[in-house]
Amino acid sequence: MSFTGTTRTTPSTLSRWLGYARSNPATVFCAGVLVIFLLIALFAPLLAGDPLKIDPAQRLRPPSDSAIWGRDHLGRDVFARAIYGTRVSMLVGFSVAILVTVLGVAIGIYAGLSTIGGAIVMRLADALMAIPAVLLAIAFASLMNAGLLTVIIAITIPEIPRMVRLVRSVVLGVRQQLHVTAAISIGTSGLALVWRHILPNTLGPVLVQATYACASAIIASAVLSFLGVGLSPEVPSWGGMMADARQQFRIHPVLMLYPGVLLSLLVLAVNILGDRLSDALDPRKARRSGL
């Protein structure tokens, strides 16, 4: 006697990811853009020449073999400055995102678990959020010495209250769940409670806010450089390049177009990728998307 039946085959991991890529081309595109920017930032010395070399005889020259994007008003290679500006923007964006996530999650969890301390923290957060983030960053950058660390600190401070408010709201909601109440009733330690029950529930929202903080930091660093605050004028940055190109905008608009397009593309890729990763971390959304 023989038995016949159908055999169910489980799709491989590669086929599932290929299916996800076909159904989510924007995610794959943004991830590729972000990887390209990371590679550019890491291998900038191999991709471009000296971004600080001044050659007055070559000022405002059109694109050529020695400078494929032309030269600015001081004769500097625009392509080289854009490449090294990528390194500055990526470093500021990721550094601010990491600092905001670590500090914001720690303070937010404390504010959600402590009644009196949480009230004080939230009043301080409200006071900081009442001031526009860019103005607050300019104020902090003006009070400190010019440098990359100054820019990172000045941008991080205004972003922390937003993460704190988000994490605190998640913690307050998680505290009302039955499994957390049961864990508290059996005497689970505070550290174990945070690690097992609170942090996993904050992962999705925190990731989204971290990507927004990264994108906001990249824009803020460009604004600070454009205004001449924080970074030294000779440091190649996208904001500084746009500031230098203001005087020649009518004659050579591409000098401002190059860094502007790079800035827009990077910020858009970070925001879209963070939103898609948030969907992937949600089990219900991930199930609908095939992951």
NORTAJO-V517211 format. One record per residue. N is the residue number from 1. RES is the residue in one small letter. PHI is phi in whole degrees, 0 to 359 (NA if undefined). OMEGA is omega as a letter, one per 30 degrees, with the letter a starting at -180 (NA if undefined). Layout:
n;res;phi;omega
N;RES;PHI;OMEGA
N;RES;PHI;OMEGA
This chain:
n;res;phi;omega
1;m;NA;a
2;s;241;l
3;f;248;l
4;t;245;l
5;g;190;l
6;t;263;l
7;t;254;a
8;r;272;l
9;t;254;l
10;t;271;a
11;p;297;a
12;s;289;l
13;t;298;l
14;l;297;a
15;s;293;l
16;r;293;l
17;w;291;l
18;l;294;l
19;g;296;l
20;y;295;a
21;a;295;l
22;r;292;a
23;s;273;a
24;n;227;a
25;p;295;a
26;a;296;l
27;t;296;a
28;v;296;l
29;f;297;a
30;c;294;l
31;a;297;l
32;g;296;l
33;v;298;a
34;l;295;l
35;v;296;l
36;i;297;l
37;f;296;l
38;l;297;l
39;l;295;l
40;i;298;a
41;a;295;a
42;l;287;a
43;f;249;l
44;a;304;a
45;p;298;a
46;l;275;a
47;l;264;a
48;a;217;l
49;g;274;a
50;d;284;a
51;p;282;a
52;l;258;a
53;k;291;a
54;i;257;l
55;d;222;a
56;p;303;a
57;a;292;a
58;q;255;a
59;r;299;l
60;l;59;l
61;r;286;l
62;p;290;l
63;p;305;a
64;s;211;l
65;d;295;a
66;s;278;l
67;a;212;a
68;i;292;l
69;w;252;a
70;g;85;a
71;r;230;a
72;d;272;a
73;h;290;l
74;l;253;a
75;g;83;l
76;r;276;a
77;d;289;a
78;v;294;a
79;f;297;a
80;a;297;l
81;r;292;l
82;a;292;l
83;i;296;l
84;y;288;l
85;g;294;l
86;t;299;l
87;r;299;a
88;v;296;a
89;s;295;a
90;m;294;a
91;l;296;l
92;v;294;a
93;g;299;a
94;f;288;l
95;s;296;l
96;v;296;l
97;a;299;a
98;i;293;a
99;l;296;l
100;v;297;a
101;t;294;a
102;v;296;a
103;l;290;a
104;g;295;l
105;v;294;a
106;a;298;a
107;i;290;l
108;g;295;l
109;i;295;l
110;y;299;a
111;a;294;l
112;g;281;a
113;l;264;a
114;s;251;a
115;t;287;a
116;i;289;l
117;g;299;l
118;g;296;l
119;a;296;l
120;i;294;l
121;v;299;a
122;m;290;l
123;r;293;l
124;l;294;l
125;a;295;l
126;d;297;l
127;a;295;l
128;l;290;a
129;m;287;l
130;a;290;l
131;i;262;l
132;p;307;a
133;a;300;a
134;v;294;l
135;l;296;l
136;l;294;l
137;a;295;l
138;i;297;a
139;a;297;l
140;f;293;l
141;a;294;a
142;s;289;a
143;l;276;a
144;m;245;l
145;n;292;a
146;a;295;l
147;g;163;a
148;l;295;l
149;l;297;l
150;t;299;l
151;v;297;a
152;i;297;l
153;i;294;a
154;a;297;l
155;i;277;a
156;t;294;a
157;i;303;l
158;p;291;a
159;e;276;a
160;i;299;a
161;p;304;l
162;r;294;l
163;m;293;l
164;v;298;a
165;r;297;l
166;l;296;a
167;v;295;l
168;r;299;l
169;s;296;l
170;v;293;a
171;v;297;l
172;l;298;l
173;g;288;a
174;v;293;a
175;r;299;a
176;q;274;a
177;q;285;a
178;l;295;a
179;h;293;l
180;v;286;l
181;t;299;l
182;a;294;l
183;a;296;l
184;i;293;a
185;s;292;a
186;i;268;l
187;g;85;l
188;t;296;a
189;s;296;a
190;g;298;a
191;l;295;l
192;a;294;l
193;l;297;a
194;v;294;a
195;w;290;a
196;r;271;a
197;h;245;a
198;i;267;a
199;l;302;l
200;p;301;a
201;n;282;l
202;t;266;a
203;l;302;a
204;g;299;l
205;p;301;a
206;v;294;l
207;l;298;l
208;v;298;a
209;q;295;l
210;a;294;l
211;t;293;l
212;y;295;l
213;a;295;l
214;c;297;l
215;a;296;l
216;s;296;l
217;a;293;l
218;i;296;l
219;i;294;a
220;a;297;l
221;s;295;l
222;a;294;l
223;v;296;l
224;l;298;l
225;s;294;l
226;f;297;l
227;l;274;l
228;g;77;a
229;v;243;l
230;g;99;a
231;l;269;l
232;s;292;a
233;p;302;a
234;e;281;l
235;v;290;a
236;p;290;l
237;s;212;a
238;w;297;l
239;g;296;l
240;g;295;l
241;m;296;l
242;m;292;l
243;a;295;l
244;d;293;a
245;a;273;a
246;r;300;a
247;q;293;a
248;q;256;a
249;f;297;a
250;r;293;a
251;i;269;a
252;h;232;a
253;p;294;a
254;v;293;l
255;l;297;l
256;m;269;a
257;l;291;a
258;y;303;a
259;p;293;l
260;g;295;l
261;v;293;l
262;l;299;l
263;l;297;a
264;s;296;a
265;l;295;a
266;l;293;a
267;v;296;l
268;l;297;a
269;a;296;a
270;v;295;a
271;n;294;a
272;i;293;a
273;l;295;l
274;g;297;l
275;d;294;l
276;r;291;l
277;l;294;l
278;s;297;l
279;d;296;a
280;a;293;l
281;l;282;l
282;d;275;a
283;p;305;a
284;r;292;l
285;k;290;l
286;a;295;l
287;r;294;l
288;r;288;a
289;s;274;l
290;g;97;l
291;l;272;NA
